Amino acid sequence: MNTKLKMAIVGAGIWGENHAKIYNAHPFCEVVAVCDEKPGRAASMAKKMGIPRSYENYEDMFRESGCDAAAIVTPDFAHAKAAIAAANQKKHILVEKPLATTREDVFAMVEAFEKNHVRVMVDLHNRWSPAFNVAHQSVEKGELGNLYSGYMRLNDAKWVATDMLPWAAQSSILWFLGSHSLDTLRWFFNDDVARVYSVSREGLLKGLGVDTVDTYLTTLEFKKGGIAQMENGWITPNANPCVNDIKFNILGDKGMISLDVSNHNLIQKYTDEKVTVPDVVVQHSIFDVPKGFAFESIRSFVDCILSGGEFKVSVEDAANASLTILAIMESAETGMPVEVRY
Ligand SMILES: NC(=O)c1ccc[n+]([C@@H]2O[C@H](COP(=O)([O-])OP(=O)(O)OC[C@H]3O[C@@H](n4cnc5c(N)ncnc54)[C@H](O)[C@@H]3O)[C@@H](O)[C@H]2O)c1
């Protein structure tokens, strides 16, 4: 193969930089341009990472840069407009999770993708997590029998909302992590959620100046009868050595699997100041090459575009996860169970 897949990135933030590293580490891919609406931000990332062109407007970038595909790595609420613009210029698209945060955006995106015949994947990367993937293989082989119930806890430490994401108050832990939980549970049950009931609590983060809900506890009823609970919050203590607190259990009529993914303890680091458990599973680098399952999903997008292979996460999966999160929010606000509207 003599040509490389040409990627353009929208959003020169923390995760946009990770996208660039992964594309540039791929033997058959290169980043040709980056865009950020904040003046100077894309130019500075382009200089730092050797990206030939930078823009402050993605319409100009899609038109002029010669890209084949676009990665949408803006804050959650800004995915829709950028992805629709990319689709209208016939670019294949990798959208960061979640697909979108309103019902209108979900349907407008799906319509734009279908009308323009572009290929689209959403970066719901938990399917590439070694522990979850191996557990899923066991379910697929029938080792657990028919799935009965599930539980997933996926929490972040407070600093993610207070210090990492400047737009935390414009999003929700349900969009930021709940999208992964829902995708994982939908994938295991191989089913859509029919009805949700959720309760939430707030106050801790508001007290720290971030106007967002602290935590949600949600019950899910799947269409074919499976039941599950999921917990998503961003108020675990900052001293937690792992930013994520992840527990998972899946029970079938022949067996059960439990995962404790946050406490892998493969490596512990002690200094005079603190104890840490460096991440060697999600995102790290080996001889300067990006590794980890958060990177595998992005690499898989490139591989599937080049090979014509089927994406491991469909647009329908991501759209239905977003519509389910909207039902969860409605349930938590009204205090009533809510049927998911697809
Ligand atoms: N898959 C994962 O593991 C993972 C991890 C972290 C973040 N994310 C997702 O990646 C996305 C970005 O997160 P982040 O942490 O990099 O945020 P960030 O705030 O660091 O970066 C976002 C950038 O997008 C820019 N932006 C906003 N609107 C824009 C627009 N209309 N056009 C061009 N640029 C625009 C902002 O100026 C900012 O520089 C989010 O959707 C987040 O949920 C995914």
The ligand as an SDF file (V2000), in Angstrom:
LIG
                    3D

 44 48  0  0  0  0  0  0  0  0999 V2000
  -12.2630    7.5670   24.8800 N   0  0  0  0  0  0  0  0  0  0  0  0
  -11.7160    8.0620   25.9920 C   0  0  0  0  0  0  0  0  0  0  0  0
  -11.1080    7.3590   26.7930 O   0  0  0  0  0  0  0  0  0  0  0  0
  -11.7970    9.5270   26.2740 C   0  0  0  0  0  0  0  0  0  0  0  0
  -11.0130   10.0920   27.2770 C   0  0  0  0  0  0  0  0  0  0  0  0
  -11.0980   11.4640   27.4980 C   0  0  0  0  0  0  0  0  0  0  0  0
  -11.9840   12.2200   26.7340 C   0  0  0  0  0  0  0  0  0  0  0  0
  -12.7540   11.6190   25.7920 N   0  0  0  0  0  0  0  0  0  0  0  0
  -13.7170   12.4080   24.9870 C   0  0  0  0  0  0  0  0  0  0  0  0
  -12.9580   13.2360   24.0960 O   0  0  0  0  0  0  0  0  0  0  0  0
  -13.6520   14.4730   23.9120 C   0  0  0  0  0  0  0  0  0  0  0  0
  -12.6810   15.6310   24.2270 C   0  0  0  0  0  0  0  0  0  0  0  0
  -12.2550   15.5500   25.5770 O   0  0  0  0  0  0  0  0  0  0  0  0
  -10.9300   16.3220   26.0720 P   0  0  0  0  0  0  0  0  0  0  0  0
  -10.6520   15.8090   27.4400 O   0  0  0  0  0  0  0  0  0  0  0  0
   -9.8740   16.2520   25.0340 O   0  0  0  0  0  0  0  0  0  0  0  0
  -11.4810   17.8260   26.1740 O   0  0  0  0  0  0  0  0  0  0  0  0
  -10.6170   19.1580   26.1060 P   0  0  0  0  0  0  0  0  0  0  0  0
  -11.4480   20.2240   26.7280 O   0  0  0  0  0  0  0  0  0  0  0  0
   -9.2220   18.9230   26.6260 O   0  0  0  0  0  0  0  0  0  0  0  0
  -10.4680   19.4310   24.5300 O   0  0  0  0  0  0  0  0  0  0  0  0
  -11.5560   19.7540   23.7060 C   0  0  0  0  0  0  0  0  0  0  0  0
  -11.0880   20.7850   22.6710 C   0  0  0  0  0  0  0  0  0  0  0  0
  -12.1440   20.9750   21.7130 O   0  0  0  0  0  0  0  0  0  0  0  0
  -12.1490   22.3550   21.3530 C   0  0  0  0  0  0  0  0  0  0  0  0
  -13.4500   22.6890   20.7590 N   0  0  0  0  0  0  0  0  0  0  0  0
  -14.6420   22.8660   21.3640 C   0  0  0  0  0  0  0  0  0  0  0  0
  -15.6010   23.1240   20.4630 N   0  0  0  0  0  0  0  0  0  0  0  0
  -14.9960   23.1360   19.2420 C   0  0  0  0  0  0  0  0  0  0  0  0
  -15.4650   23.3750   17.9140 C   0  0  0  0  0  0  0  0  0  0  0  0
  -16.7470   23.6210   17.6760 N   0  0  0  0  0  0  0  0  0  0  0  0
  -14.5600   23.3270   16.9030 N   0  0  0  0  0  0  0  0  0  0  0  0
  -13.2560   23.0840   17.1450 C   0  0  0  0  0  0  0  0  0  0  0  0
  -12.7530   22.8490   18.3940 N   0  0  0  0  0  0  0  0  0  0  0  0
  -13.6140   22.8770   19.4240 C   0  0  0  0  0  0  0  0  0  0  0  0
  -11.8600   23.0760   22.6770 C   0  0  0  0  0  0  0  0  0  0  0  0
  -11.4060   24.4020   22.4560 O   0  0  0  0  0  0  0  0  0  0  0  0
  -10.7960   22.1600   23.2860 C   0  0  0  0  0  0  0  0  0  0  0  0
   -9.4820   22.5680   22.9380 O   0  0  0  0  0  0  0  0  0  0  0  0
  -14.8880   14.4210   24.8000 C   0  0  0  0  0  0  0  0  0  0  0  0
  -16.0080   14.0260   24.0380 O   0  0  0  0  0  0  0  0  0  0  0  0
  -14.5620   13.3470   25.8250 C   0  0  0  0  0  0  0  0  0  0  0  0
  -15.7110   12.6950   26.3240 O   0  0  0  0  0  0  0  0  0  0  0  0
  -12.6590   10.3030   25.5390 C   0  0  0  0  0  0  0  0  0  0  0  0
  1  2  1  0
  2  3  2  0
  2  4  1  0
  4  5  1  0
  4 44  2  0
  5  6  2  0
  6  7  1  0
  7  8  2  0
  8  9  1  0
  8 44  1  0
  9 10  1  0
  9 42  1  0
 10 11  1  0
 11 12  1  0
 11 40  1  0
 12 13  1  0
 13 14  1  0
 14 15  2  0
 14 16  1  0
 14 17  1  0
 17 18  1  0
 18 19  2  0
 18 20  1  0
 18 21  1  0
 21 22  1  0
 22 23  1  0
 23 24  1  0
 23 38  1  0
 24 25  1  0
 25 26  1  0
 25 36  1  0
 26 27  1  0
 26 35  1  0
 27 28  2  0
 28 29  1  0
 29 30  1  0
 29 35  2  0
 30 31  1  0
 30 32  2  0
 32 33  1  0
 33 34  2  0
 34 35  1  0
 36 37  1  0
 36 38  1  0
 38 39  1  0
 40 41  1  0
 40 42  1  0
 42 43  1  0
M  CHG  2   8   1  16  -1
M  END
$$$$
